[in-house]
Amino acid sequence: MAIRKRSVATLIAATAASVGFAASPAEASVPGTPCDVQHGACVQLSTNQAWLVYEGRASYGPVPITTGKPGYETPQGTFPVLRKVKDEWSVPYDAPMPYSTYFTTDGIAFHEGSLTEQSHGCVHLSPEAAATFYDNLFVGEQVQVVA
């Protein structure tokens, strides 16, 4: 299922904005989400939900998630997508992390994982949602994590 198509101009604009090369007007909240990120993903910790956002609109979601357990809380804030690894393995936790999409330098990522057990800080998604986030989030886009 195709969620969206990207033009080169859109990718360049999203990447430039994420690294501070372009000024953007005050952003409004994305309808149906608690976030204001215009291209990327929105995570709401209090409801255990996440969305993909494209051109200021929710393009996928909400989907159920689990996040960090006490002592390993998922950080709040706005972060750029840094890298993606389809068949990742967590060395510290000796566990698979399929469809990893990293958004912090500390190794926090979206990936396929348990929707009943909390993580060590990552955002767990169902197998379908993990593949969809992996296929539709691009390096340089924004991930906003809110309470």
N, C-alpha and C positions, 0 to 999 in steps of 0.2 A: 504494500500500500504506500503510495507516494504521499507524503505530507506536504511538501512544498518544493518548488524549484528555485534555484538561486541564480541570479545574474552575477557576472564578474563585478559589475559596479556595486551591487549590494554587498558582496563579500568584502570588497576593498573599503567601502564606507564603514561597515561593521568593525573590521579590523582596525582601521584608523581611529575610530571613536574609542575603541577599547584601550588603546595605548595612548590616548590623549592628543592625537594629531588633529582632531576636528572638534570644534565646539558644537554642542547640540543644545537645542532649546530645552526649557524645562519640560521634563517628561511627565506625562499623566499616567495614572494607574491603568494597567491593562485590564479591560473589562473581563470580569469573571475570575480575576486573580488578585492577590494582594500585592503584586509587584508592579514596578514601572519600567523594567527592562524591555527594550523594543525588539531585540533579536537575541534569542537564546533560550534560557529556561528559568522557571520560577519554582521555588521550593517553599512550602509553608510547613514549618515544624509542628505547630500546634494542632494541625488537622491531618498530618501525615499524608500530604498531597503534593504532587508536582505537575507542572505543565510545560509544554514547549510553546514558545512565543515567536511569532514571525510577523514583522511589520506592525508591531503594536497590538496584535490580536493573539489570543490563545489558539494555537493551531492543532494541539493535541492535549488531551487531559481534561479534567484532572485524573491522575492515576494514583493508586495507593503506593506508599513508600514506607520504609522504616529508616531511621537515622541513628545517630550515635547514642550509645548508652551512657549512663553517668560515668564521668571520668574520661569519656571519649566523645564529647558533644560535637555535633556537626557545627562548624563555625557559621555565624551569621555575617552577612555583608554581601557585597557584589564582587564577583571574581571573574576573570577571563577563562574561557576554555583553553587549557594549555596543551593537551595532547590526548590522543586516543590510542588504545591498544585493544584489539578485538579479543585475543586469547591471553589475558593477563593472569598472573599467579602472584598472590600475596606471599612474599617470603616471611615477613614477621608473623603472620597469622596462619601460614601453611594452608592456604585455601584458594580455590579458583575465584576469579573476578571477571567473568565473561562480559564483553562489551563495555570495557572501562573507558569513561570519559572524564579525565582529570581536570579539576578546576582550582586546586590549591597546590602550592609548592611543597606542602606537607603530605601529599599523597591522597587527599580526599577526592573521591570520584563518584560518579553515577556508575552503577554496575548491577548486573543480575545478582540477586541475593534473596535471603529469607524475608518474607513479608510478615513474619510472626516474631522474629528475634531481632533485637537492635544490633547495630553494627559497631565498629571501632571508629566511627566518624563518617564513613561513607554513606551515600544515599542508595539504599537497596531498591531495586525495581523488579517487577515480574520479568520473565524471559521476553515476552513480547514488547513490553515497555522499554526494557534495556536495549533491545535491538533498535527500536524506533528512536530513542534518544541518541544512540550511537550514530545512526544513519543521518540524523537531522540536526545535530549540534556540530558547529564548525569551530575550529581553532580561532580564537579572537573574539567569539561571541561571548555574551555575558550570562553568568549564572547568578541569580539573586536569591539569597536564602534569608527568609524573614521568620520571626517568631510566629 
